[in-house]
Amino acid sequence: MHTLIDNLPIALYLKDTEGRKTLVNPIDARNLGVSSEAQALGKRDFDFFSREEAEKFWADDQQV
């Protein structure tokens, strides 16, 4: 499954209930500006994006 996730042509990630990344594929890592999944794991959108953008993502996460 990890091989499939890593080779998808779209960003794919999972977050826990606190909004921390628990899975990041290479496309999402690139979107976040990191070179590896390990650099994103355990971090939240607030660590990568402006407060305004991160708050929008957080609101979307809460709806889901």
N, C-alpha and C positions, 0 to 999 in steps of 0.2 A: 504494500500500500504506500509506503514511504517513497518508493521509486516512482510510482504514478504521480503522487503529489508533487515531487520535486521536478517532474518533467511536464507538468501542465503549462500551457502558454498563458495562463492568467494567474493573478495573485491569489493565494489561498492561505488562510491563517485561521487559527482557533484562539479563543480567549477564555479565561476562567470568569467566574461571576464578578470578580473585582476589575475586570478589563485588562488583565495581564496576558500577554501573548504566551501561549503554550505550544504553538506550532506555527512555523513560518516557512513558506517555500521560497526558492530563490527569487522569484519575481517580486514577492512581497518584501523580501530583504532589500532588493534593489530600490523599491519604492520608498522604503524607510531610510535609505542612505547608508546601510550597513553591508559589510561584505560576507557575513555569515549568519545563519540562523541563531547561533549561540549569542550573538550580540543583541538580538531582539528579545530573546526569551526572558520572561519575567518582567518585561517593561510594558508600560501603557502608552497609549497614543499621545499623552501629554509629554512623554519623553522625546517624541519625534516631530510633533506638529505644533503650530501656534495654539495658544489657549483656545482661541475662537474655533478653530478647526477641530481640535480634540474634544471640545464640549459638544459639537455637533455629532461627532462619532459616538461619544458616550451616550447621548440622547438616543441615537439609533440603536445602540446596543441594548439600552434599557427597554425599548419597544420589543426587541426580539426576545 
